Amino acid sequence: MKVKGAAGAGEKARRLILKRHPGATRILFRRIDNMGHSWLVEGEVWFKRLRLFTVKRNFKIEIDTEKGEVVSFQEERPHRFKP
């Protein structure tokens, strides 16, 4: 299914994140860019672990404009200490 606009790309990314992390408490999109043939969505997600700890992850998702499929998905922990 074709992805139309930044709102469509954001909704597709939100559904993917909620599928991977059902206990997500907050999803923040920092950047949604159209790269011609795909949409790039970057942001942060907070989710609960063991009902006690909240974990933060940065994500980067690339979504194909024509097919609506996820081309790439990267998720990483932010650095705790910055020099």
Backbone bond lengths (Angstrom), bond angles and torsions (degrees), N, CA, C in turn:
res aa  C-N    CA-C-N  psi(-1)  N-CA   C-N-CA  omega(-1)  CA-C   N-CA-C  phi
1 M - - - 1.447 - - 1.523 108.64 -
2 K 1.295 116.32 133.60 1.456 122.90 -176.31 1.535 111.22 -68.38
3 V 1.332 116.16 136.76 1.464 121.87 178.12 1.520 108.08 -92.04
4 K 1.328 116.42 121.08 1.457 121.23 -177.86 1.524 109.68 -110.32
5 G 1.305 116.54 112.65 1.453 121.76 173.33 1.516 114.62 79.58
6 A 1.334 113.59 172.24 1.463 121.09 -178.65 1.527 111.19 -68.08
7 A 1.315 116.95 -33.30 1.466 119.88 179.70 1.526 110.97 -65.56
8 G 1.313 117.29 -39.48 1.464 121.09 177.42 1.518 112.05 -65.83
9 A 1.330 116.47 -40.31 1.466 120.53 178.15 1.525 110.52 -66.47
10 G 1.330 116.87 -40.69 1.459 120.46 178.47 1.518 112.20 -64.65
11 E 1.331 116.84 -39.59 1.463 120.49 179.09 1.528 111.09 -67.62
12 K 1.322 117.20 -39.72 1.466 121.30 177.20 1.533 110.16 -62.94
13 A 1.333 117.05 -43.04 1.462 121.24 178.27 1.530 111.24 -65.46
14 R 1.326 117.12 -40.46 1.473 121.32 178.99 1.532 110.65 -61.23
15 R 1.342 117.18 -43.72 1.460 120.57 178.84 1.528 111.83 -63.45
16 L 1.346 117.01 -39.61 1.465 120.83 178.53 1.528 111.22 -64.46
17 I 1.323 117.42 -43.12 1.464 121.34 -179.09 1.527 110.71 -66.63
18 L 1.334 117.13 -42.37 1.460 119.65 178.88 1.527 112.04 -67.13
19 K 1.323 117.51 -26.56 1.456 120.77 175.64 1.527 110.19 -71.73
20 R 1.346 116.95 -40.17 1.461 121.07 179.62 1.526 112.37 -75.71
21 H 1.331 117.13 -37.73 1.470 122.23 -178.07 1.530 109.05 -127.71
22 P 1.329 117.59 85.82 1.470 119.66 -177.28 1.533 113.56 -62.59
23 G 1.318 117.89 -23.99 1.460 120.96 -179.55 1.514 113.71 -92.76
24 A 1.328 117.53 24.36 1.470 120.57 -178.62 1.523 109.91 -64.61
25 T 1.325 115.68 129.18 1.456 120.37 179.91 1.517 112.36 -97.92
26 R 1.343 116.76 -25.48 1.460 120.19 -178.00 1.527 109.50 -153.49
27 I 1.329 116.41 134.66 1.458 122.64 175.38 1.521 107.40 -126.10
28 L 1.320 116.29 124.14 1.456 121.66 -178.01 1.523 108.58 -122.59
29 F 1.331 116.80 122.40 1.457 121.48 176.61 1.518 108.56 -93.08
30 R 1.326 116.65 123.15 1.466 121.52 177.57 1.521 111.66 -89.58
31 R 1.344 116.01 -36.47 1.460 119.36 -173.95 1.524 109.99 -152.24
32 I 1.337 115.62 132.53 1.460 122.17 172.17 1.521 106.37 -129.57
33 D 1.341 116.66 111.53 1.458 121.89 -175.79 1.520 110.96 -122.89
34 N 1.330 115.58 143.64 1.455 121.70 173.82 1.526 107.80 -92.10
35 M 1.329 116.06 122.78 1.465 120.77 -179.00 1.525 110.36 -108.59
36 G 1.334 118.18 29.88 1.454 121.89 179.75 1.511 112.19 87.16
37 H 1.311 117.77 -77.79 1.464 122.68 -178.21 1.531 112.62 -93.56
38 S 1.329 117.40 -5.46 1.460 119.78 -178.47 1.532 110.80 -153.91
39 W 1.322 114.78 164.43 1.459 122.37 175.03 1.516 108.65 -107.87
40 L 1.332 116.92 138.17 1.459 122.41 176.47 1.524 108.08 -110.17
41 V 1.332 116.33 122.98 1.462 122.24 -179.13 1.522 107.69 -119.66
42 E 1.332 117.08 121.86 1.461 122.31 177.70 1.523 108.92 -122.23
43 G 1.334 115.63 148.18 1.456 118.94 178.63 1.509 112.54 176.94
44 E 1.341 114.55 -160.70 1.465 122.44 -177.56 1.522 109.19 -132.66
45 V 1.316 115.19 149.30 1.461 121.06 175.84 1.525 108.59 -133.61
46 W 1.324 116.51 137.34 1.461 122.85 174.30 1.516 106.92 -113.63
47 F 1.346 116.04 134.72 1.459 119.84 177.71 1.515 110.07 -145.12
48 K 1.328 115.01 159.29 1.460 121.82 -176.64 1.516 110.93 -87.45
49 R 1.325 114.92 142.14 1.456 123.20 172.54 1.523 107.69 -124.30
50 L 1.297 116.44 126.17 1.470 123.14 177.08 1.525 112.88 55.87
51 R 1.321 118.04 26.88 1.468 125.21 177.99 1.523 114.45 61.76
52 L 1.322 118.11 0.65 1.462 120.88 -178.12 1.521 112.34 -114.24
53 F 1.322 116.72 -39.87 1.449 121.23 -170.79 1.522 111.25 -107.10
54 T 1.307 115.75 138.71 1.450 121.64 173.53 1.524 107.94 -103.69
55 V 1.320 116.40 128.22 1.450 122.81 -176.64 1.521 108.58 -113.44
56 K 1.333 115.92 139.16 1.454 121.00 178.99 1.527 109.05 -111.59
57 R 1.330 116.49 135.37 1.462 122.17 177.04 1.524 109.25 -132.60
58 N 1.318 116.43 142.37 1.457 122.52 171.12 1.520 107.71 -91.89
59 F 1.320 117.13 143.16 1.454 119.84 178.87 1.523 110.85 -134.09
60 K 1.330 114.56 156.30 1.451 123.12 175.90 1.524 106.41 -140.61
61 I 1.337 116.27 119.74 1.461 121.85 -176.80 1.521 108.39 -123.55
62 E 1.326 116.13 134.38 1.457 121.30 174.44 1.528 107.62 -114.96
63 I 1.345 116.18 124.76 1.457 122.85 -175.45 1.524 109.08 -117.52
64 D 1.330 117.36 130.51 1.462 122.66 177.89 1.531 109.52 -68.50
65 T 1.337 117.11 133.41 1.457 122.06 -176.72 1.524 111.69 -70.30
66 E 1.315 118.00 -42.63 1.457 121.74 -174.52 1.531 113.04 -76.93
67 K 1.329 117.01 -48.27 1.459 121.12 -174.72 1.521 113.47 -89.76
68 G 1.338 117.52 -24.05 1.455 120.90 -177.68 1.513 113.26 78.16
69 E 1.328 117.52 14.06 1.459 121.75 -179.78 1.527 110.66 -91.82
70 V 1.303 115.56 154.23 1.461 121.46 177.29 1.527 107.97 -80.24
71 V 1.331 115.93 120.52 1.458 121.76 -179.77 1.523 110.14 -83.94
72 S 1.330 116.54 -46.36 1.466 120.01 178.09 1.529 109.45 -146.50
73 F 1.330 114.03 150.05 1.460 121.47 178.89 1.516 107.81 -139.08
74 Q 1.327 116.67 122.41 1.460 121.37 177.57 1.520 108.05 -124.92
75 E 1.319 114.43 138.46 1.466 119.87 178.93 1.526 107.45 -138.60
76 E 1.321 116.65 133.27 1.465 119.31 -178.92 1.518 110.32 -145.72
77 R 1.310 114.27 154.77 1.462 120.17 175.30 1.518 108.64 -80.41
78 P 1.320 117.84 138.22 1.471 118.79 176.53 1.529 110.16 -70.63
79 H 1.315 115.79 155.69 1.464 120.93 178.79 1.521 109.55 -72.91
80 R 1.312 115.82 137.06 1.470 119.86 -179.37 1.525 111.43 -77.85
81 F 1.300 115.43 -45.66 1.458 119.53 -175.29 1.521 109.82 -113.26
82 K 1.293 116.39 127.17 1.460 120.71 177.91 1.535 108.67 -108.38
83 P 1.328 116.48 128.94 1.483 119.03 -178.21 1.507 111.76 -71.38
